[in-house]
Amino acid sequence: MDVQISAITEKLKNLGCSNETFCAVAGISPAQLSRAQRGLTVISGPESLRLSEIVRALREIQEAAKP
């Protein structure tokens, strides 16, 4: 698994966000993310950076929603 995808996967786990939900928000196919997580395909640098930014935004939303 690509280092960037590995980091995204770990952050999603920490957020309690499923792959399916993340894919819906990010506009990526669940199958494409799954293949990248299993090391069967590579998500390009710009695309993985975009996905990382979405994870960062989700984390910020979660933090802002805390009481």
Sequence and secondary structure as in RCSB ss.txt:
>XXXX:A:sequence
MDVQISAITEKLKNLGCSNETFCAVAGISPAQLSRAQRGLTVISGPESLRLSEIVRALREIQEAAKP
>XXXX:A:secstr
  HHHHHHHHHHHHHT  HHHHHHHHT  HHHHHHHHTTSS   HHHHHHHHHHHHHHHHHHHHH  
